[in-house]
Amino acid sequence: MEQTTYYHEKICLCKKCKGTGEEVFYAKTDYRKEYPLKRKCSQCNGTGRVVVSGQRVLNVVPYEPGKPTDTAGTV
Ligand SMILES: [Zn+2]
């Protein structure tokens, strides 16, 4: 039996930039990470907030002792 949980649209703090709207990165040649560079966060487009929505599907079956559980196809 499948159980679906829906997540309504919700404004969350962007986890990629921690709400700053800026992403810190280092040039590939900057091996010692001495010169941090900043760019607009690609996930929140510089706002520091993102709208999260979606759904999760759970596959629920009775547990039968001694029988190996078939997890194929479940997330
Ligand atoms: Zn961000």
N, CA, C, O and the ligand as a Tripos MOL2 file, in Angstrom:
@<TRIPOS>MOLECULE
protein
  301   299    76     0     0
PROTEIN
NO_CHARGES

@<TRIPOS>ATOM
      1 N           0.8480   -1.1890    0.0000 N.3       1 MET1
      2 CA          0.0000    0.0000    0.0000 C.3       1 MET1
      3 C           0.8880    1.2450    0.0000 C.2       1 MET1
      4 O           1.8250    1.3690    0.7880 O.2       1 MET1
      5 N           0.5660    2.1380   -0.8910 N.am      2 GLU2
      6 CA          1.3800    3.3500   -0.9780 C.3       2 GLU2
      7 C           0.7460    4.4800   -0.1740 C.2       2 GLU2
      8 O          -0.4610    4.7150   -0.2460 O.2       2 GLU2
      9 N           1.5640    5.1550    0.5730 N.am      3 GLN3
     10 CA          1.1060    6.3110    1.3240 C.3       3 GLN3
     11 C           1.8640    7.5260    0.8100 C.2       3 GLN3
     12 O           3.0940    7.5670    0.8360 O.2       3 GLN3
     13 N           1.1180    8.4980    0.3510 N.am      4 THR4
     14 CA          1.7530    9.6830   -0.2080 C.3       4 THR4
     15 C           1.5700   10.8690    0.7310 C.2       4 THR4
     16 O           0.4570   11.1850    1.1530 O.2       4 THR4
     17 N           2.6700   11.5070    1.0420 N.am      5 THR5
     18 CA          2.6360   12.7130    1.8620 C.3       5 THR5
     19 C           2.9540   13.8960    0.9590 C.2       5 THR5
     20 O           3.9650   13.9000    0.2560 O.2       5 THR5
     21 N           2.0950   14.8830    0.9840 N.am      6 TYR6
     22 CA          2.3270   16.0620    0.1520 C.3       6 TYR6
     23 C           2.8900   17.1950    1.0010 C.2       6 TYR6
     24 O           2.4540   17.4290    2.1280 O.2       6 TYR6
     25 N           3.8480   17.8750    0.4430 N.am      7 TYR7
     26 CA          4.4170   19.0370    1.1250 C.3       7 TYR7
     27 C           3.9960   20.2830    0.3620 C.2       7 TYR7
     28 O           4.3480   20.4670   -0.8030 O.2       7 TYR7
     29 N           3.2410   21.1260    1.0340 N.am      8 HIS8
     30 CA          2.7880   22.3500    0.3820 C.3       8 HIS8
     31 C           3.9390   23.3330    0.2520 C.2       8 HIS8
     32 O           4.9540   23.2330    0.9410 O.2       8 HIS8
     33 N           3.7540   24.2620   -0.6310 N.am      9 GLU9
     34 CA          4.8070   25.2560   -0.8680 C.3       9 GLU9
     35 C           5.1260   26.0080    0.4210 C.2       9 GLU9
     36 O           4.2360   26.4960    1.1180 O.2       9 GLU9
     37 N           6.3800   26.0830    0.7040 N.am     10 LYS10
     38 CA          6.8170   26.6690    1.9660 C.3      10 LYS10
     39 C           8.1010   27.4500    1.6890 C.2      10 LYS10
     40 O           8.9750   26.9880    0.9550 O.2      10 LYS10
     41 N           8.2000   28.6170    2.2740 N.am     11 ILE11
     42 CA          9.4120   29.4100    2.0880 C.3      11 ILE11
     43 C          10.4320   28.9910    3.1460 C.2      11 ILE11
     44 O          10.1550   29.0380    4.3450 O.2      11 ILE11
     45 N          11.5890   28.5900    2.6940 N.am     12 CYS12
     46 CA         12.6370   28.1090    3.5910 C.3      12 CYS12
     47 C          13.9100   28.9170    3.3690 C.2      12 CYS12
     48 O          14.1030   29.5820    2.3510 O.2      12 CYS12
     49 N          14.7480   28.8200    4.3620 N.am     13 LEU13
     50 CA         16.0850   29.3950    4.2310 C.3      13 LEU13
     51 C          16.8550   28.5540    3.2160 C.2      13 LEU13
     52 O          16.8100   27.3250    3.2480 O.2      13 LEU13
     53 N          17.5500   29.2250    2.3320 N.am     14 CYS14
     54 CA         18.3430   28.4990    1.3390 C.3      14 CYS14
     55 C          19.5190   27.8300    2.0480 C.2      14 CYS14
     56 O          20.3310   28.4890    2.6980 O.2      14 CYS14
     57 N          19.5910   26.4980    1.9070 N.am     15 LYS15
     58 CA         20.6460   25.7740    2.6150 C.3      15 LYS15
     59 C          21.9840   25.8860    1.9030 C.2      15 LYS15
     60 O          23.0420   25.7010    2.5040 O.2      15 LYS15
     61 N          21.9200   26.1890    0.6210 N.am     16 LYS16
     62 CA         23.1620   26.2600   -0.1420 C.3      16 LYS16
     63 C          24.0150   27.4440    0.3070 C.2      16 LYS16
     64 O          25.2340   27.3280    0.4330 O.2      16 LYS16
     65 N          23.3570   28.5950    0.5490 N.am     17 CYS17
     66 CA         24.1070   29.7990    0.9210 C.3      17 CYS17
     67 C          23.8230   30.2050    2.3630 C.2      17 CYS17
     68 O          24.3140   31.2340    2.8260 O.2      17 CYS17
     69 N          23.0300   29.3980    3.0800 N.am     18 LYS18
     70 CA         22.6430   29.6660    4.4710 C.3      18 LYS18
     71 C          21.9270   31.0070    4.6110 C.2      18 LYS18
     72 O          22.0720   31.6880    5.6260 O.2      18 LYS18
     73 N          21.1650   31.3810    3.6030 N.am     19 GLY19
     74 CA         20.3460   32.5860    3.6850 C.3      19 GLY19
     75 C          21.0660   33.8690    3.3550 C.2      19 GLY19
     76 O          20.4840   34.9480    3.4660 O.2      19 GLY19
     77 N          22.3020   33.7820    2.9590 N.am     20 THR20
     78 CA         23.0510   34.9990    2.6680 C.3      20 THR20
     79 C          22.8290   35.4790    1.2330 C.2      20 THR20
     80 O          23.0510   36.6510    0.9280 O.2      20 THR20
     81 N          22.3920   34.5790    0.3560 N.am     21 GLY21
     82 CA         22.2090   34.9280   -1.0540 C.3      21 GLY21
     83 C          23.5020   34.9110   -1.8400 C.2      21 GLY21
     84 O          23.5140   35.1260   -3.0520 O.2      21 GLY21
     85 N          24.5940   34.6510   -1.1300 N.am     22 GLU22
     86 CA         25.8940   34.6060   -1.7960 C.3      22 GLU22
     87 C          26.5670   33.2690   -1.5530 C.2      22 GLU22
     88 O          26.5130   32.7030   -0.4610 O.2      22 GLU22
     89 N          27.1850   32.7980   -2.5820 N.am     23 GLU23
     90 CA         27.8880   31.5340   -2.5330 C.3      23 GLU23
     91 C          29.3840   31.8360   -2.5040 C.2      23 GLU23
     92 O          29.8850   32.6100   -3.3200 O.2      23 GLU23
     93 N          30.0760   31.2350   -1.5830 N.am     24 VAL24
     94 CA         31.5240   31.4290   -1.5370 C.3      24 VAL24
     95 C          32.1880   30.2820   -2.2790 C.2      24 VAL24
     96 O          31.8830   29.1160   -2.0320 O.2      24 VAL24
     97 N          33.0730   30.6050   -3.1650 N.am     25 PHE25
     98 CA         33.7820   29.5530   -3.8800 C.3      25 PHE25
     99 C          35.2300   29.9650   -4.0740 C.2      25 PHE25
    100 O          35.6020   31.1180   -3.8580 O.2      25 PHE25
    101 N          36.0200   29.0180   -4.4760 N.am     26 TYR26
    102 CA         37.4510   29.2600   -4.6660 C.3      26 TYR26
    103 C          37.8380   28.8890   -6.0880 C.2      26 TYR26
    104 O          37.3110   27.9360   -6.6620 O.2      26 TYR26
    105 N          38.7470   29.6390   -6.6360 N.am     27 ALA27
    106 CA         39.2410   29.3290   -7.9730 C.3      27 ALA27
    107 C          39.9570   27.9790   -7.9420 C.2      27 ALA27
    108 O          40.5460   27.6010   -6.9290 O.2      27 ALA27
    109 N          39.8980   27.2590   -9.0590 N.am     28 LYS28
    110 CA         40.5130   25.9340   -9.0950 C.3      28 LYS28
    111 C          42.0140   25.9970   -8.8400 C.2      28 LYS28
    112 O          42.6130   25.0390   -8.3510 O.2      28 LYS28
    113 N          42.6050   27.1210   -9.1720 N.am     29 THR29
    114 CA         44.0480   27.2620   -8.9790 C.3      29 THR29
    115 C          44.3930   27.6810   -7.5500 C.2      29 THR29
    116 O          45.5620   27.6900   -7.1630 O.2      29 THR29
    117 N          43.3450   28.0330   -6.7570 N.am     30 ASP30
    118 CA         43.5590   28.4880   -5.3800 C.3      30 ASP30
    119 C          43.5050   27.2750   -4.4430 C.2      30 ASP30
    120 O          42.5360   27.0850   -3.7070 O.2      30 ASP30
    121 N          44.5590   26.4630   -4.4850 N.am     31 TYR31
    122 CA         44.5500   25.1940   -3.7610 C.3      31 TYR31
    123 C          44.4650   25.3750   -2.2510 C.2      31 TYR31
    124 O          43.8830   24.5450   -1.5530 O.2      31 TYR31
    125 N          45.0380   26.4470   -1.7550 N.am     32 ARG32
    126 CA         45.0470   26.6480   -0.3010 C.3      32 ARG32
    127 C          43.8420   27.4330    0.1850 C.2      32 ARG32
    128 O          43.7440   27.7560    1.3690 O.2      32 ARG32
    129 N          42.9240   27.7420   -0.7240 N.am     33 LYS33
    130 CA         41.6850   28.4580   -0.4000 C.3      33 LYS33
    131 C          41.9760   29.7480    0.3650 C.2      33 LYS33
    132 O          41.4020   30.0130    1.4210 O.2      33 LYS33
    133 N          42.8700   30.5240   -0.1930 N.am     34 GLU34
    134 CA         43.2520   31.7780    0.4460 C.3      34 GLU34
    135 C          42.4040   32.9520   -0.0230 C.2      34 GLU34
    136 O          42.2730   33.9550    0.6780 O.2      34 GLU34
    137 N          41.8330   32.8200   -1.2090 N.am     35 TYR35
    138 CA         41.1140   33.9450   -1.7930 C.3      35 TYR35
    139 C          39.6600   33.5770   -2.0880 C.2      35 TYR35
    140 O          39.3220   33.2120   -3.2140 O.2      35 TYR35
    141 N          38.8080   33.6750   -1.0770 N.am     36 PRO36
    142 CA         37.4000   33.3290   -1.3170 C.3      36 PRO36
    143 C          36.7500   34.3020   -2.2980 C.2      36 PRO36
    144 O          36.9220   35.5170   -2.1990 O.2      36 PRO36
    145 N          36.0100   33.7490   -3.2320 N.am     37 LEU37
    146 CA         35.2870   34.5560   -4.2030 C.3      37 LEU37
    147 C          33.7980   34.3790   -3.9330 C.2      37 LEU37
    148 O          33.3610   33.3460   -3.4270 O.2      37 LEU37
    149 N          33.0370   35.3950   -4.2780 N.am     38 LYS38
    150 CA         31.6020   35.3160   -4.0320 C.3      38 LYS38
    151 C          30.8390   35.4420   -5.3320 C.2      38 LYS38
    152 O          31.2350   36.1750   -6.2380 O.2      38 LYS38
    153 N          29.7470   34.7190   -5.4070 N.am     39 ARG39
    154 CA         28.8540   34.8660   -6.5560 C.3      39 ARG39
    155 C          27.4270   34.6980   -6.0500 C.2      39 ARG39
    156 O          27.1860   34.1530   -4.9730 O.2      39 ARG39
    157 N          26.5080   35.1730   -6.8410 N.am     40 LYS40
    158 CA         25.0970   35.0750   -6.4770 C.3      40 LYS40
    159 C          24.7220   33.6040   -6.4080 C.2      40 LYS40
    160 O          25.0430   32.8230   -7.3030 O.2      40 LYS40
    161 N          24.0370   33.2410   -5.3300 N.am     41 CYS41
    162 CA         23.6660   31.8440   -5.1450 C.3      41 CYS41
    163 C          22.7460   31.3980   -6.2790 C.2      41 CYS41
    164 O          21.7600   32.0630   -6.5940 O.2      41 CYS41
    165 N          23.0870   30.2600   -6.8860 N.am     42 SER42
    166 CA         22.3170   29.7860   -8.0350 C.3      42 SER42
    167 C          21.0010   29.1450   -7.6110 C.2      42 SER42
    168 O          20.0720   29.0450   -8.4130 O.2      42 SER42
    169 N          20.9170   28.7120   -6.3580 N.am     43 GLN43
    170 CA         19.7080   28.0200   -5.9170 C.3      43 GLN43
    171 C          18.5910   28.9930   -5.5510 C.2      43 GLN43
    172 O          17.4270   28.7340   -5.8570 O.2      43 GLN43
    173 N          18.9270   30.1060   -4.9000 N.am     44 CYS44
    174 CA         17.8940   31.0570   -4.4650 C.3      44 CYS44
    175 C          17.9530   32.3410   -5.2720 C.2      44 CYS44
    176 O          17.1880   33.2690   -5.0130 O.2      44 CYS44
    177 N          18.8350   32.4070   -6.2290 N.am     45 ASN45
    178 CA         18.9840   33.5790   -7.0870 C.3      45 ASN45
    179 C          19.3030   34.8390   -6.2850 C.2      45 ASN45
    180 O          18.8840   35.9360   -6.6530 O.2      45 ASN45
    181 N          20.0310   34.6820   -5.2050 N.am     46 GLY46
    182 CA         20.4870   35.8210   -4.4300 C.3      46 GLY46
    183 C          19.5190   36.3230   -3.3800 C.2      46 GLY46
    184 O          19.8060   37.3070   -2.6990 O.2      46 GLY46
    185 N          18.3610   35.6600   -3.2310 N.am     47 THR47
    186 CA         17.3740   36.1280   -2.2540 C.3      47 THR47
    187 C          17.5940   35.5300   -0.8720 C.2      47 THR47
    188 O          17.1220   36.0790    0.1230 O.2      47 THR47
    189 N          18.3020   34.4160   -0.8030 N.am     48 GLY48
    190 CA         18.5220   33.7650    0.4860 C.3      48 GLY48
    191 C          17.3700   32.8870    0.9350 C.2      48 GLY48
    192 O          17.4420   32.2420    1.9810 O.2      48 GLY48
    193 N          16.2920   32.8630    0.1310 N.am     49 ARG49
    194 CA         15.1220   32.0530    0.4790 C.3      49 ARG49
    195 C          14.7210   31.2110   -0.7240 C.2      49 ARG49
    196 O          14.8980   31.6190   -1.8720 O.2      49 ARG49
    197 N          14.1940   30.0630   -0.4510 N.am     50 VAL50
    198 CA         13.7100   29.2040   -1.5250 C.3      50 VAL50
    199 C          12.3050   28.7160   -1.1790 C.2      50 VAL50
    200 O          11.9390   28.6300   -0.0070 O.2      50 VAL50
    201 N          11.5370   28.4010   -2.1940 N.am     51 VAL51
    202 CA         10.2020   27.8310   -1.9970 C.3      51 VAL51
    203 C          10.3130   26.3250   -2.2100 C.2      51 VAL51
    204 O          10.7120   25.8570   -3.2770 O.2      51 VAL51
    205 N           9.9530   25.5820   -1.1730 N.am     52 VAL52
    206 CA         10.0980   24.1370   -1.2250 C.3      52 VAL52
    207 C           8.7070   23.5040   -1.2730 C.2      52 VAL52
    208 O           7.8160   23.8710   -0.5070 O.2      52 VAL52
    209 N           8.5410   22.5560   -2.1790 N.am     53 SER53
    210 CA          7.3090   21.7860   -2.2330 C.3      53 SER53
    211 C           7.6280   20.4160   -2.8110 C.2      53 SER53
    212 O           8.6980   20.2070   -3.3830 O.2      53 SER53
    213 N           6.6960   19.4910   -2.6600 N.am     54 GLY54
    214 CA          6.9430   18.1650   -3.2150 C.3      54 GLY54
    215 C           6.0810   17.1170   -2.5630 C.2      54 GLY54
    216 O           5.1090   17.4210   -1.8710 O.2      54 GLY54
    217 N           6.4540   15.8750   -2.7970 N.am     55 GLN55
    218 CA          5.7030   14.7790   -2.2080 C.3      55 GLN55
    219 C           6.6260   13.6150   -1.9300 C.2      55 GLN55
    220 O           7.6770   13.4610   -2.5530 O.2      55 GLN55
    221 N           6.2070   12.7970   -0.9750 N.am     56 ARG56
    222 CA          6.9940   11.6290   -0.6280 C.3      56 ARG56
    223 C           6.0720   10.4130   -0.6550 C.2      56 ARG56
    224 O           4.9810   10.4410   -0.0850 O.2      56 ARG56
    225 N           6.5030    9.3760   -1.3030 N.am     57 VAL57
    226 CA          5.6880    8.1650   -1.4120 C.3      57 VAL57
    227 C           6.3330    7.0680   -0.5850 C.2      57 VAL57
    228 O           7.4970    6.7200   -0.7870 O.2      57 VAL57
    229 N           5.5650    6.5310    0.3450 N.am     58 LEU58
    230 CA          6.0510    5.4220    1.1530 C.3      58 LEU58
    231 C           5.3120    4.1670    0.7370 C.2      58 LEU58
    232 O           4.0950    4.1840    0.5550 O.2      58 LEU58
    233 N           6.0510    3.0810    0.5890 N.am     59 ASN59
    234 CA          5.4390    1.8030    0.2700 C.3      59 ASN59
    235 C           5.3160    1.0070    1.5630 C.2      59 ASN59
    236 O           6.3230    0.6350    2.1650 O.2      59 ASN59
    237 N           4.0830    0.7460    1.9890 N.am     60 VAL60
    238 CA          3.8560    0.0690    3.2620 C.3      60 VAL60
    239 C           3.2620   -1.3190    3.0100 C.2      60 VAL60
    240 O           2.1970   -1.4470    2.4060 O.2      60 VAL60
    241 N           3.9680   -2.3610    3.4810 N.am     61 VAL61
    242 CA          3.4750   -3.7350    3.3320 C.3      61 VAL61
    243 C           3.5640   -4.4290    4.6840 C.2      61 VAL61
    244 O           4.3830   -4.0380    5.5170 O.2      61 VAL61
    245 N           2.7460   -5.4460    4.9230 N.am     62 PRO62
    246 CA          2.8250   -6.1580    6.2060 C.3      62 PRO62
    247 C           4.1580   -6.8640    6.3490 C.2      62 PRO62
    248 O           4.7050   -7.3970    5.3830 O.2      62 PRO62
    249 N           4.6680   -6.8580    7.5630 N.am     63 TYR63
    250 CA          5.9150   -7.5590    7.8230 C.3      63 TYR63
    251 C           5.6290   -9.0340    8.0780 C.2      63 TYR63
    252 O           4.7990   -9.3910    8.9140 O.2      63 TYR63
    253 N           6.3300   -9.8700    7.3430 N.am     64 GLU64
    254 CA          6.1400  -11.3020    7.5380 C.3      64 GLU64
    255 C           7.4550  -11.8910    8.0270 C.2      64 GLU64
    256 O           8.4240  -11.9430    7.2700 O.2      64 GLU64
    257 N           7.5050  -12.3400    9.2910 N.am     65 PRO65
    258 CA          8.7660  -12.8640    9.8460 C.3      65 PRO65
    259 C           9.2820  -14.0480    9.0400 C.2      65 PRO65
    260 O           8.5150  -14.9110    8.6120 O.2      65 PRO65
    261 N          10.5900  -14.0700    8.8430 N.am     66 GLY66
    262 CA         11.2040  -15.1740    8.1230 C.3      66 GLY66
    263 C          11.2500  -14.9810    6.6320 C.2      66 GLY66
    264 O          11.9670  -15.6890    5.9250 O.2      66 GLY66
    265 N          10.4860  -14.0200    6.1500 N.am     67 LYS67
    266 CA         10.4690  -13.7720    4.7130 C.3      67 LYS67
    267 C          11.3410  -12.5600    4.4100 C.2      67 LYS67
    268 O          11.1740  -11.5090    5.0300 O.2      67 LYS67
    269 N          12.2660  -12.6930    3.4680 N.am     68 PRO68
    270 CA         13.0970  -11.5140    3.1550 C.3      68 PRO68
    271 C          12.2440  -10.3780    2.5910 C.2      68 PRO68
    272 O          11.3690  -10.5930    1.7520 O.2      68 PRO68
    273 N          12.5160   -9.1930    3.0630 N.am     69 THR69
    274 CA         11.7250   -8.0480    2.5850 C.3      69 THR69
    275 C          12.1920   -7.6560    1.1920 C.2      69 THR69
    276 O          13.3880   -7.6270    0.9020 O.2      69 THR69
    277 N          11.2580   -7.3670    0.3710 N.am     70 ASP70
    278 CA         11.5490   -6.9570   -0.9960 C.3      70 ASP70
    279 C          11.5600   -5.4330   -1.0350 C.2      70 ASP70
    280 O          10.5170   -4.7820   -0.9760 O.2      70 ASP70
    281 N          12.7640   -4.8850   -1.1370 N.am     71 THR71
    282 CA         12.8770   -3.4330   -1.1200 C.3      71 THR71
    283 C          13.0120   -2.8630   -2.5210 C.2      71 THR71
    284 O          13.1920   -1.6560   -2.6800 O.2      71 THR71
    285 N          12.9290   -3.6940   -3.5220 N.am     72 ALA72
    286 CA         13.0930   -3.1960   -4.8900 C.3      72 ALA72
    287 C          11.9710   -2.2370   -5.2380 C.2      72 ALA72
    288 O          10.7960   -2.5070   -4.9890 O.2      72 ALA72
    289 N          12.3540   -1.1260   -5.8130 N.am     73 GLY73
    290 CA         11.3590   -0.1650   -6.2650 C.3      73 GLY73
    291 C          10.9760    0.8680   -5.2350 C.2      73 GLY73
    292 O          10.2870    1.8330   -5.5660 O.2      73 GLY73
    293 N          11.4010    0.6970   -3.9830 N.am     74 THR74
    294 CA         11.0900    1.7110   -2.9800 C.3      74 THR74
    295 C          12.2090    2.7330   -2.9350 C.2      74 THR74
    296 O          13.3560    2.4380   -3.2720 O.2      74 THR74
    297 N          11.8630    3.9260   -2.5190 N.am     75 VAL75
    298 CA         12.8420    5.0040   -2.4820 C.3      75 VAL75
    299 C          13.5540    4.9770   -1.1440 C.2      75 VAL75
    300 O          14.4290    5.8060   -0.8940 O.2      75 VAL75
    301 ZN         20.9960   30.5180   -1.7580 Zn       76 ZN76
@<TRIPOS>BOND
     1     1     2 1
     2     2     3 1
     3     3     4 2
     4     3     5 am
     5     5     6 1
     6     6     7 1
     7     7     8 2
     8     7     9 am
     9     9    10 1
    10    10    11 1
    11    11    12 2
    12    11    13 am
    13    13    14 1
    14    14    15 1
    15    15    16 2
    16    15    17 am
    17    17    18 1
    18    18    19 1
    19    19    20 2
    20    19    21 am
    21    21    22 1
    22    22    23 1
    23    23    24 2
    24    23    25 am
    25    25    26 1
    26    26    27 1
    27    27    28 2
    28    27    29 am
    29    29    30 1
    30    30    31 1
    31    31    32 2
    32    31    33 am
    33    33    34 1
    34    34    35 1
    35    35    36 2
    36    35    37 am
    37    37    38 1
    38    38    39 1
    39    39    40 2
    40    39    41 am
    41    41    42 1
    42    42    43 1
    43    43    44 2
    44    43    45 am
    45    45    46 1
    46    46    47 1
    47    47    48 2
    48    47    49 am
    49    49    50 1
    50    50    51 1
    51    51    52 2
    52    51    53 am
    53    53    54 1
    54    54    55 1
    55    55    56 2
    56    55    57 am
    57    57    58 1
    58    58    59 1
    59    59    60 2
    60    59    61 am
    61    61    62 1
    62    62    63 1
    63    63    64 2
    64    63    65 am
    65    65    66 1
    66    66    67 1
    67    67    68 2
    68    67    69 am
    69    69    70 1
    70    70    71 1
    71    71    72 2
    72    71    73 am
    73    73    74 1
    74    74    75 1
    75    75    76 2
    76    75    77 am
    77    77    78 1
    78    78    79 1
    79    79    80 2
    80    79    81 am
    81    81    82 1
    82    82    83 1
    83    83    84 2
    84    83    85 am
    85    85    86 1
    86    86    87 1
    87    87    88 2
    88    87    89 am
    89    89    90 1
    90    90    91 1
    91    91    92 2
    92    91    93 am
    93    93    94 1
    94    94    95 1
    95    95    96 2
    96    95    97 am
    97    97    98 1
    98    98    99 1
    99    99   100 2
   100    99   101 am
   101   101   102 1
   102   102   103 1
   103   103   104 2
   104   103   105 am
   105   105   106 1
   106   106   107 1
   107   107   108 2
   108   107   109 am
   109   109   110 1
   110   110   111 1
   111   111   112 2
   112   111   113 am
   113   113   114 1
   114   114   115 1
   115   115   116 2
   116   115   117 am
   117   117   118 1
   118   118   119 1
   119   119   120 2
   120   119   121 am
   121   121   122 1
   122   122   123 1
   123   123   124 2
   124   123   125 am
   125   125   126 1
   126   126   127 1
   127   127   128 2
   128   127   129 am
   129   129   130 1
   130   130   131 1
   131   131   132 2
   132   131   133 am
   133   133   134 1
   134   134   135 1
   135   135   136 2
   136   135   137 am
   137   137   138 1
   138   138   139 1
   139   139   140 2
   140   139   141 am
   141   141   142 1
   142   142   143 1
   143   143   144 2
   144   143   145 am
   145   145   146 1
   146   146   147 1
   147   147   148 2
   148   147   149 am
   149   149   150 1
   150   150   151 1
   151   151   152 2
   152   151   153 am
   153   153   154 1
   154   154   155 1
   155   155   156 2
   156   155   157 am
   157   157   158 1
   158   158   159 1
   159   159   160 2
   160   159   161 am
   161   161   162 1
   162   162   163 1
   163   163   164 2
   164   163   165 am
   165   165   166 1
   166   166   167 1
   167   167   168 2
   168   167   169 am
   169   169   170 1
   170   170   171 1
   171   171   172 2
   172   171   173 am
   173   173   174 1
   174   174   175 1
   175   175   176 2
   176   175   177 am
   177   177   178 1
   178   178   179 1
   179   179   180 2
   180   179   181 am
   181   181   182 1
   182   182   183 1
   183   183   184 2
   184   183   185 am
   185   185   186 1
   186   186   187 1
   187   187   188 2
   188   187   189 am
   189   189   190 1
   190   190   191 1
   191   191   192 2
   192   191   193 am
   193   193   194 1
   194   194   195 1
   195   195   196 2
   196   195   197 am
   197   197   198 1
   198   198   199 1
   199   199   200 2
   200   199   201 am
   201   201   202 1
   202   202   203 1
   203   203   204 2
   204   203   205 am
   205   205   206 1
   206   206   207 1
   207   207   208 2
   208   207   209 am
   209   209   210 1
   210   210   211 1
   211   211   212 2
   212   211   213 am
   213   213   214 1
   214   214   215 1
   215   215   216 2
   216   215   217 am
   217   217   218 1
   218   218   219 1
   219   219   220 2
   220   219   221 am
   221   221   222 1
   222   222   223 1
   223   223   224 2
   224   223   225 am
   225   225   226 1
   226   226   227 1
   227   227   228 2
   228   227   229 am
   229   229   230 1
   230   230   231 1
   231   231   232 2
   232   231   233 am
   233   233   234 1
   234   234   235 1
   235   235   236 2
   236   235   237 am
   237   237   238 1
   238   238   239 1
   239   239   240 2
   240   239   241 am
   241   241   242 1
   242   242   243 1
   243   243   244 2
   244   243   245 am
   245   245   246 1
   246   246   247 1
   247   247   248 2
   248   247   249 am
   249   249   250 1
   250   250   251 1
   251   251   252 2
   252   251   253 am
   253   253   254 1
   254   254   255 1
   255   255   256 2
   256   255   257 am
   257   257   258 1
   258   258   259 1
   259   259   260 2
   260   259   261 am
   261   261   262 1
   262   262   263 1
   263   263   264 2
   264   263   265 am
   265   265   266 1
   266   266   267 1
   267   267   268 2
   268   267   269 am
   269   269   270 1
   270   270   271 1
   271   271   272 2
   272   271   273 am
   273   273   274 1
   274   274   275 1
   275   275   276 2
   276   275   277 am
   277   277   278 1
   278   278   279 1
   279   279   280 2
   280   279   281 am
   281   281   282 1
   282   282   283 1
   283   283   284 2
   284   283   285 am
   285   285   286 1
   286   286   287 1
   287   287   288 2
   288   287   289 am
   289   289   290 1
   290   290   291 1
   291   291   292 2
   292   291   293 am
   293   293   294 1
   294   294   295 1
   295   295   296 2
   296   295   297 am
   297   297   298 1
   298   298   299 1
   299   299   300 2
@<TRIPOS>SUBSTRUCTURE
     1 MET1         2 RESIDUE 1 A MET
     2 GLU2         6 RESIDUE 1 A GLU
     3 GLN3        10 RESIDUE 1 A GLN
     4 THR4        14 RESIDUE 1 A THR
     5 THR5        18 RESIDUE 1 A THR
     6 TYR6        22 RESIDUE 1 A TYR
     7 TYR7        26 RESIDUE 1 A TYR
     8 HIS8        30 RESIDUE 1 A HIS
     9 GLU9        34 RESIDUE 1 A GLU
    10 LYS10       38 RESIDUE 1 A LYS
    11 ILE11       42 RESIDUE 1 A ILE
    12 CYS12       46 RESIDUE 1 A CYS
    13 LEU13       50 RESIDUE 1 A LEU
    14 CYS14       54 RESIDUE 1 A CYS
    15 LYS15       58 RESIDUE 1 A LYS
    16 LYS16       62 RESIDUE 1 A LYS
    17 CYS17       66 RESIDUE 1 A CYS
    18 LYS18       70 RESIDUE 1 A LYS
    19 GLY19       74 RESIDUE 1 A GLY
    20 THR20       78 RESIDUE 1 A THR
    21 GLY21       82 RESIDUE 1 A GLY
    22 GLU22       86 RESIDUE 1 A GLU
    23 GLU23       90 RESIDUE 1 A GLU
    24 VAL24       94 RESIDUE 1 A VAL
    25 PHE25       98 RESIDUE 1 A PHE
    26 TYR26      102 RESIDUE 1 A TYR
    27 ALA27      106 RESIDUE 1 A ALA
    28 LYS28      110 RESIDUE 1 A LYS
    29 THR29      114 RESIDUE 1 A THR
    30 ASP30      118 RESIDUE 1 A ASP
    31 TYR31      122 RESIDUE 1 A TYR
    32 ARG32      126 RESIDUE 1 A ARG
    33 LYS33      130 RESIDUE 1 A LYS
    34 GLU34      134 RESIDUE 1 A GLU
    35 TYR35      138 RESIDUE 1 A TYR
    36 PRO36      142 RESIDUE 1 A PRO
    37 LEU37      146 RESIDUE 1 A LEU
    38 LYS38      150 RESIDUE 1 A LYS
    39 ARG39      154 RESIDUE 1 A ARG
    40 LYS40      158 RESIDUE 1 A LYS
    41 CYS41      162 RESIDUE 1 A CYS
    42 SER42      166 RESIDUE 1 A SER
    43 GLN43      170 RESIDUE 1 A GLN
    44 CYS44      174 RESIDUE 1 A CYS
    45 ASN45      178 RESIDUE 1 A ASN
    46 GLY46      182 RESIDUE 1 A GLY
    47 THR47      186 RESIDUE 1 A THR
    48 GLY48      190 RESIDUE 1 A GLY
    49 ARG49      194 RESIDUE 1 A ARG
    50 VAL50      198 RESIDUE 1 A VAL
    51 VAL51      202 RESIDUE 1 A VAL
    52 VAL52      206 RESIDUE 1 A VAL
    53 SER53      210 RESIDUE 1 A SER
    54 GLY54      214 RESIDUE 1 A GLY
    55 GLN55      218 RESIDUE 1 A GLN
    56 ARG56      222 RESIDUE 1 A ARG
    57 VAL57      226 RESIDUE 1 A VAL
    58 LEU58      230 RESIDUE 1 A LEU
    59 ASN59      234 RESIDUE 1 A ASN
    60 VAL60      238 RESIDUE 1 A VAL
    61 VAL61      242 RESIDUE 1 A VAL
    62 PRO62      246 RESIDUE 1 A PRO
    63 TYR63      250 RESIDUE 1 A TYR
    64 GLU64      254 RESIDUE 1 A GLU
    65 PRO65      258 RESIDUE 1 A PRO
    66 GLY66      262 RESIDUE 1 A GLY
    67 LYS67      266 RESIDUE 1 A LYS
    68 PRO68      270 RESIDUE 1 A PRO
    69 THR69      274 RESIDUE 1 A THR
    70 ASP70      278 RESIDUE 1 A ASP
    71 THR71      282 RESIDUE 1 A THR
    72 ALA72      286 RESIDUE 1 A ALA
    73 GLY73      290 RESIDUE 1 A GLY
    74 THR74      294 RESIDUE 1 A THR
    75 VAL75      298 RESIDUE 1 A VAL
    76 ZN76       301 GROUP 0 **** ****
